[in-house]
Amino acid sequence: MKGNFFVGLAAIVVAVAAGLAVIALRTVGASPTSMALPVAYNGAEGWSQGQARLPVIYIGESNVFVRTPHWSGWSGSSAFTRGELWVNTCTPNCSAGHYHTYPARLSFSGVAVHNGVKYFTRLRLRYWHGHQRDYVLSWNTLPGATMPGWNGGPR
């Protein structure tokens, strides 16, 4: 009876060890890029400061940005949230202007890789200002620019 107990216990230990070895091999074989969620860039600092669930996204210059305190979803292929769009009137100039705010919905899609880091390439911004506004922006570097940013326009 004791012999059967030890044989059964040994079989369980071998099965658990084999399972752990398979998990360890899968983890070691996976590259960091394949496991990490895509990041998004804030639009103000080029390729630096990419992160998931950004609290602020700058569009163009610092006179237009979206505050996104909470993201509803962030996956390997898309992200979405509601936030608040801030637009500087730049009247009489941008340093003396005032900000208007609008409720906004944002979504990221399109995944690419830069220096081993997955990132979102497309941003869709929808907000209401007299009527529904719908913008599609791409993460790219404009001709003559030295840093990438969120560039695009009305859909």
C-alpha positions, -999 to +999 in steps of 0.1 A: +000+000+000+028+024+009+046+016-024+015+025-044+012+058-025+048+068-032+045+058-069+014+079-072+030+109-054+061+106-076+039+106-108+021+138-095+054+155-088+068+146-123+036+159-139+037+192-121+074+196-128+068+189-165+040+215-166+062+241-150+090+234-174+066+239-204+054+273-189+090+284-183+100+275-219+071+294-234+080+325-213+117+324-221+109+319-259+084+349-260+099+382-270+091+413-250+074+428-281+050+399-284+039+401-248+037+438-242+006+459-250+011+487-275+019+521-262+008+555-274+029+586-276+017+618-261+024+640-291+047+664-273+079+644-269+084+624-301+094+588-296+101+592-259+075+588-232+054+561-249+031+544-224-002+527-221-032+546-208-019+581-214-034+608-191-029+636-218-025+635-256-013+666-275-025+671-310-003+693-331+012+718-306+004+723-269-026+745-277-048+715-284-049+684-261-072+658-247-072+648-210-079+611-206-079+603-168-094+568-173-092+544-202-122+521-208-102+496-228-066+489-238-058+458-258-032+445-282-051+459-312-071+490-299-078+513-270-107+536-263-119+561-238-139+593-231-120+625-222-121+662-225-107+681-255-090+714-246-086+740-274-068+773-269-085+803-286-051+819-292-068+853-291-051+877-291-023+853-292-017+817-279+001+828-247-028+851-238-056+829-251-082+809-231-091+773-233-125+759-244-133+724-234-155+698-252-165+662-242-145+638-265-142+602-274-109+587-285-098+554-300-064+541-310-058+514-336-032+503-361-002+487-345+034+491-357+068+485-341+096+511-335+129+501-319+112+469-306+082+487-290+047+482-303+028+514-306-006+527-320-004+545-353-039+558-356-060+581-334-097+589-339-110+619-320-148+626-319-163+656-301-193+679-303-189+716-311-222+728-327-223+695-345-204+661-344-167+665-353-148+635-363-110+636-368-085+609-378-049+614-370-018+594-377+015+591-357+040+603-382+067+629-390+056+657-413+080+668-441+106+692-426+098+682-390+123+665-367+098+647-344+067+627-350+034+638-337-004+632-341-012+647-376-044+646-396-078+663-399-115+659-403-127+625-415 
